[in-house]
């Protein structure tokens, strides 16, 4: 199974490549070899609750729609 890994070359270039787990080196654009490094994951969590921002926005929108529907029904 292939995954995206980050690689860094001695010349300083960083690159991402879709590789199998066993791959530790890939060819860099400069002609040298880039080694696989551990990098931080690239997802964003909301600070106070730990939920994903898109889920929070979806919840908030549905909540507002529900409140508006209830106000119309009671009016």
C-alpha positions as CSV (number, residue, x, y, z in Angstrom):
1,X,0.0,0.0,0.0
2,X,1.4,3.4,-1.0
3,X,1.3,6.4,1.2
4,X,2.6,10.0,0.9
5,X,5.9,10.5,2.7
6,X,8.1,13.6,3.0
7,X,11.7,13.4,1.8
8,X,14.6,15.9,2.4
9,X,17.7,16.1,0.3
10,X,21.2,17.2,1.4
11,X,20.7,20.3,-0.8
12,X,17.8,21.4,1.4
13,X,14.9,20.6,-0.9
14,X,11.8,19.0,0.6
15,X,9.5,16.9,-1.5
16,X,6.5,14.6,-1.0
17,X,6.1,11.3,-2.8
18,X,3.6,8.5,-3.0
19,X,5.8,5.5,-2.0
20,X,5.5,2.1,-0.3
21,X,6.5,1.9,3.4
22,X,9.9,0.2,2.7
23,X,11.2,3.1,0.6
24,X,13.6,5.3,2.5
25,X,15.3,7.2,-0.3
26,X,14.1,8.8,-3.5
27,X,15.8,10.6,-6.3
28,X,15.9,14.4,-5.8
29,X,15.5,17.0,-8.6
30,X,19.1,18.1,-8.0
31,X,20.3,14.5,-8.8
32,X,21.1,13.5,-5.3
33,X,19.1,11.2,-3.0
34,X,16.5,12.5,-0.6
35,X,15.9,10.6,2.7
36,X,12.5,10.1,4.3
37,X,11.8,12.2,7.4
38,X,9.1,12.2,10.0
39,X,6.8,15.2,9.5
40,X,3.8,16.7,11.2
41,X,0.4,15.6,10.0
42,X,-1.5,18.2,7.9
43,X,-4.9,18.4,9.5
44,X,-6.4,21.2,11.6
45,X,-8.4,20.7,14.8
46,X,-10.4,23.3,16.6
47,X,-8.5,24.3,19.7
48,X,-11.1,24.2,22.4
49,X,-13.2,21.1,21.6
50,X,-10.9,19.0,19.4
51,X,-13.6,18.7,16.6
52,X,-12.9,19.3,13.0
53,X,-13.7,22.9,11.8
54,X,-15.8,21.7,8.9
55,X,-17.9,19.6,11.2
56,X,-18.4,22.5,13.6
57,X,-19.5,24.7,10.7
58,X,-22.0,22.1,9.5
59,X,-23.4,21.7,13.0
60,X,-23.7,25.4,13.5
61,X,-25.5,25.9,10.1
62,X,-28.0,23.0,10.8
63,X,-28.6,24.4,14.3
64,X,-29.5,27.9,12.9
65,X,-31.8,26.4,10.2
66,X,-33.6,24.4,12.9
67,X,-34.1,27.5,15.1
68,X,-35.4,29.5,12.1
69,X,-37.9,26.7,11.3
70,X,-39.1,26.6,14.9
71,X,-39.5,30.3,15.0
72,X,-41.6,30.2,11.7
73,X,-43.8,27.4,13.1
74,X,-44.5,29.2,16.3
75,X,-45.3,32.5,14.6
